[in-house]
Amino acid sequence: MNGFSAEWLALREPYDRRARSAALERRLADGLAARRTAPLAVIDLGGGTGANLRHLAPRLGGEQHWRIVENDAKLLAALPRAIAAWAMRAGHGFRTVEGGWQVESTHFSAAISLAPLDLAHELPALAPDRACLVTASALLDLVSGAWLDALLRRCAAARAAVLFALSYDGTIDWAPAHADDALVRDAFNAHQHRDKGFGAALGPSAAAMAQRLLAGLGYEVEVAASDWSIDSGADAMAHALLSGWVDAAIEARPHAHETISRWRAQRIEAIAGARAAAVVGHRDLLGWAPP
Ligand SMILES: C[S@@+](CC[C@H](N)C(=O)[O-])C[C@H]1O[C@@H](n2cnc3c(N)ncnc32)[C@H](O)[C@@H]1O
């Protein structure tokens, strides 16, 4: 039950990068620098082709050990190329080392290894005891409340800090509005709760649930907006999103098929003519374990 292509992850990566909360990332970097004993151990859950590492490693600085957990064989195979291409573009050193790869720059060095685990069934194999940071981007909305609870208890036992970026929050605000925006959004949001392999998915309530569970474990938690802005310059992204929303909405509300398809045609026309833009709500969450 895992359908994320490397192409889709590459398409969304620049939108994610622009959307993520710089303020939370600065607080994370400062807090870790104050607390850490080098090297900084990071576990990245559902790492895809490594976008979370590409974004965070330069912002965290210093010596880092990344363990990227992923169960999709195609994404695992694409990851080294994606990391190498990024390192080359950014002028970082990149080399293969025993058990993984090493990226070096003037202000950080990251040793990277892969953990090909199915998080839904192999959470106990994660063992975040040494981890200073457990992180994920665009993962929490896929998981169930029970799974998230089990993960966060493990993080708390390891006293790990957490950063969960880019959890969809259920809002899609169009300008100008269309009479059927709410129907499509609500149908899509209902679909978001379907099982993605972890049990009934949290979907749009993921960040709020994580915040509540972490607070119950004594964590200090901060949440910030990390919304995508989709405008007329975003044709490929807009088309991919509209297709995803509409397919899911029709699956969730088959009786509204015609209305949803008409909405799609009108939205595509409006986007192509630079007459519509959307803001898709996301949340970033930073949590510190109690001292
Ligand atoms: C929306 S993608 C985000 C990928 C990456 N973090 C990024 O920001 O580009 C969700 C990721 O979670 C991974 N995933 C989903 N279910 C998983 C599971 N049971 N075990 C491990 N990884 C999983 C997917 O393969 C995918 O790479």
The ligand as a Tripos MOL2 file, in Angstrom:
@<TRIPOS>MOLECULE
LIG
   27    29     1     0     0
SMALL
NO_CHARGES

@<TRIPOS>ATOM
      1 C1          4.8050   11.5110    0.9430 C.3       1 LIG1
      2 S1          6.2080   10.4890    0.8700 S.3       1 LIG1
      3 C2          7.4360   11.5380    1.6220 C.3       1 LIG1
      4 C3          8.8400   11.1260    1.2650 C.3       1 LIG1
      5 C4          9.9430   12.0450    1.7830 C.3       1 LIG1
      6 N1          9.9400   12.1140    3.2340 N.3       1 LIG1
      7 C5          9.8190   13.4170    1.1750 C.2       1 LIG1
      8 O1          9.5150   14.3630    1.9130 O.co2     1 LIG1
      9 O2         10.0070   13.5420   -0.0360 O.co2     1 LIG1
     10 C6          5.9290    9.2820    2.1370 C.3       1 LIG1
     11 C7          7.0400    8.2710    2.2480 C.3       1 LIG1
     12 O3          6.7420    7.3150    3.2640 O.3       1 LIG1
     13 C8          7.1600    6.0530    2.8050 C.3       1 LIG1
     14 N2          6.3870    5.0140    3.4790 N.ar      1 LIG1
     15 C9          5.0460    4.8080    3.4150 C.ar      1 LIG1
     16 N3          4.7130    3.7110    4.1190 N.ar      1 LIG1
     17 C10         5.8690    3.2150    4.6450 C.ar      1 LIG1
     18 C11         6.1760    2.0930    5.4670 C.ar      1 LIG1
     19 N4          5.2310    1.2590    5.8740 N.pl3     1 LIG1
     20 N5          7.4730    1.8870    5.8130 N.ar      1 LIG1
     21 C12         8.4470    2.7310    5.3910 C.ar      1 LIG1
     22 N6          8.2130    3.8150    4.6120 N.ar      1 LIG1
     23 C13         6.9420    4.0560    4.2410 C.ar      1 LIG1
     24 C14         6.8200    6.0980    1.3180 C.3       1 LIG1
     25 O4          7.4680    5.0910    0.5690 O.3       1 LIG1
     26 C15         7.2650    7.4990    0.9570 C.3       1 LIG1
     27 O5          8.6240    7.5450    0.6230 O.3       1 LIG1
@<TRIPOS>BOND
     1     1     2 1
     2     2     3 1
     3     2    10 1
     4     3     4 1
     5     4     5 1
     6     5     6 1
     7     5     7 1
     8     7     8 2
     9     7     9 1
    10    10    11 1
    11    11    12 1
    12    11    26 1
    13    12    13 1
    14    13    14 1
    15    13    24 1
    16    14    15 ar
    17    14    23 ar
    18    15    16 ar
    19    16    17 ar
    20    17    18 ar
    21    17    23 ar
    22    18    19 1
    23    18    20 ar
    24    20    21 ar
    25    21    22 ar
    26    22    23 ar
    27    24    25 1
    28    24    26 1
    29    26    27 1
@<TRIPOS>SUBSTRUCTURE
     1 LIG1         1 GROUP 0 **** ****
